[in-house]
Amino acid sequence: MKILPTEFEGRSIRRVYDEATETWWFSVVDVVQVLTQQPDYQTTRKYWNKLRERLAKEGSESVTNCHRLKLPAADGKNYLTDVATAETLLRLVQSVPSPKAEPIKLWLAKVGYERMQEMADPALSLDRARQTWQQHGRSEKWIQQRMTGQETRNKLTDYWSEHDIKAGSEFAILTNIIHQEWSGVSVTEHKEMKGIKSQNLRDHMSEAELIFTALAELSTRQIAESANATGLLQNKTAAKAGGHIAAQARHQLESQAGKSVVSGSNFLPPAPMKTLKAPRKA
């Protein structure tokens, strides 16, 4: 998962992007702190706990739709924190009497609108991504392959959305099947190989890994389209077939090149060198 801070009127609101489910999660207590204009975090947390209990007794779906994820706190440590989507937060805001209710509703709506803009015009998100990759020193060749792969991915997820696949958990299931089939490892195992945790796996793939991921997803979509695959079960079959096609191509390349396509290489900055202390004199 990718954790990013964002601000509303100078106050930090933590948010997490779950790339597996393609969902943004916002810290509920951070939003409540803005609404109550309470400078003390612990007091805000107690307020939210009481509000959560009351809403739970009332049978509010807003509470049941909240999840718990580990987020960094002021002391630098990660703690389980209540998080919710922008849609759920818009409902929760109505339960907190505050002059900041309308401004934060507009802010949350703006966050959602920006996402809608990117869905309507993927070039917007790709342009932002290109700038970020350039700043991180990626080559133009790598960037072009990354963008091509993202376009292939978007076409596949568009197909899934139109054929009874739920964004989130079912997207993640199918993505993992495709990845397991072509690479021989799960998404989680591949990230562990590369030593990454919250980062996006594709942002740390080699050019070859990006190409085979795109081939697997392109094959999956075309197979699904030819069979008009609908629902999770039928699309699982297409995902395995699409991933298998890319796996065959990978095996052929590896036999000719004499090296594995799937690697533990990444683009993480080098770890700072530890200073060795001189031994004490006897």
N, C-alpha and C positions, 0 to 999 in steps of 0.2 A: 504494500500500500504506500501511497505517496502522501506525506503530510505537508500541508502548506498553510502558513498563516495568512490571514486576510484581515482587512480592517474596515470598521464602520465608525465613522466620526472619531478616528484616532484610537479606538479600542480594538484590540486584537481578538479575532474570532478564529479559532482553530478549525480547519476543515481537512478531511481526508478523502483522497480519491482511491477507491477500490478498483484497481484495473481488472480484477477477475470478474466483477459484476458490473463494471463501468458505471459506478454510482458515486456521487459526491455525498459525504456525510459531514454535518456541521456539529460542533460541540454545543449541546443544549444549554449547559450552564453559562457558557460565554454569551449566548444570545440573551438569556435571562438576566445576566449581569448588565447588559446594555439596556434592557427594558426597565429594570428596577433602578438603574443608575446608582448601583451600590458599589463603592470602591473596594470593599472587602470581599475577597473571593470566597472565604469560608462561610460568611453570612449568606452570600448568594447561593452557595451549595445547599445550605440548610433550607433556604426558601424554596429551592427547586425540589428538594426531597419531600417537603410538605405538600407542595403543589402536585407532585407526581402521585402521592398517596391519595389526595382528594380526587384527582382525575381518574385514578384507577378504580376507586369506589363508585364513581359515576359511570364507569364502563367506557371511558373515552378510548377510542381507537388510537388517538395520538400517542398515548403512553405505550400501548402494545406495539406500536410501530417503531418505537425507539430501540436502539441497539447499544451495545457496549463495546468500545474499542479502546486500545491503549493509545493515549495521547501524551505528549511531553508536557510537564508542568513547569512552574517557575523554578523549581529546584533542579531542573534538568533531567529528572527521572520520568519514566513513563507509567501512567496509572490508567486503570480502566475508567472510562468516562462515557456518560450517556451521549449518544449521537443520534441525529435524525436527518432525514432528507429535507430539502428546501420545502417540499410540499407538506410534510408533516409539521415542520416548524411554523409554516403559515397558519396552521390550525392552532398550534400551541400558543402563538402570540395572542390570539383572541382571549386566552384565559388569564392574561396578565394585564391588569389595568395600568396603562403607562402612556405618557405623551409621546413616547418613542415608538409606539406600536405601528403607526402608519409609516413613519420613515423606514423602519426596519422591514416592513412588509414590501415596500418599494425596492429596498436593497436586495432582499431575497428574490423578488420578482426579476430584478435586473440580472442577478446571477443566472437565473433560469433562462432569461431572454437571451443572454450571451450564448448559452448552450444551444438554444433554439436557432440562433443565427448561424452557429457553426454547423448544426445539422442541416440547415437549409443551404448553406454555402460552405462546404468543407474546406474551401481554399482559405477561409479566414483562420481556422485553427492550424492549417498547414503552414501558413505564412508565419504565424507566431512560433510554431515549432521550428521552422527553418532558422529563424533568428536565434533561438535558444541553442540549437545544434551548432550553428556557426560560432556562437560565443564560447561553446565548449570545445571548439577545435576540431569538429568533425570535417572530413573531406567532402568536397562537393559530390563526388561519386557515391560516398556512403549516404549522404543526405538524399540524393535522388532515389537511391534504392529504398531508403526508409520511407520516403513519401509515396513511392509506387506501391510498396507493401501496404501502407495505410489505406490507400485508395482501394486496393483489393479487399482489405479487411472490411472497409465500410460497405462495399457492395454485398459482401457475405452477410453482415449483420442486418443490412436492409432486407435481404431475402428472408432471414430468420424472423425478423419482426413481422413480416407480411404473411408468415406461414406458421402462426401459432407457437412461436418460441418466445418464452418470457425473458425480457432483458434482465440480466442479473444472474441468478443461479443457473438457469438453463444455458445462457450464453457461455458461462464459465465451464459447464460440463462439456459442451460441444467443443469449445476451444481446447480444452485439455485432451480430449480424444484425438483431435487432429494433431496436436503437438506430440503426444505420446506415440502416435502411429508413425509420423515422419522422422522423429528424432530418436525414438527409443527411450526417452525419459519424459517424465511429467513436467509441467510448467514449474512446479515447486522444486523438483529435483534439478532442473536446469538453472534456476536462480541460485540454488545452493552451490552448484558447480562454479558459478561465476562470483560467488561471495556477495551477492546483492540481496537486500531485504525489501526496503520500501520503494526501490527504484523500479521503473518500467523495464521488463525483460528485453523488449525489442530495442530499447535505447542502448543496450549493451551487447547486442548481437553483432557478429561479424557480417561482412557483406554476403558471404555464402549462407549463413544462417538466415538472414533476411530473405534471400532469394528462395530458399527451400520452404520457408514459412509461407511466403506468398504463393508458391507453386501449390502447396498443400491446400491453402484456402481457396485459390482459384479453382482447383480441381473439385474441391468439395462443393462449391457453389454450382458449377456446371453439371455435376452429377445430380445434385439436388433438383436443379431446374429441369433436367431431362426426365426425372421421375416425378416431378411435382411433389417432392417430399414435404409433408405437412406434419407438424407435431414433433415432439422430442424423439420418439422411437424411430421414425422414418429418417429423421435428420442425423441420428446417431449412425445409421447405416451409411449414409452419404459421407459423414465425417471420417469414418474408418476407411472407406474406399478412397477418398481424396487424399488422406494422409498416407495411405499405402502407396499411391502413385508417386508421391514425393520421396518416400522411403526407398523405392526401387531406384530412382534417379540418384539419390544420395549414395547408395551402395555402389553404383556404377562409378560415380566420381571418386569415391574413396579408394576403390580398387585400382583406379588409374593414377590418382594423385599420391596414393600411399600415405594419406593422413586423414584424420577424422574431421568431418564438417562440424560436428557438435563439440564445442570447446568451453573451457572455463575462462577464456579471456574476457575482459571487461574494459570499460572506459572510466573506471573509478580513479580519482586522483591518488597518487602514491601516498602511502601512509608516512607520517612524519617519522624521521629516524630518532630512535631513543638515544639520549646522551648517556654514555657509560661513565660511571663514577670511577675515579682512580682508586686503586686499593689502598687501604690504610697502611701506614708505615708501622712496622712492629715496634 
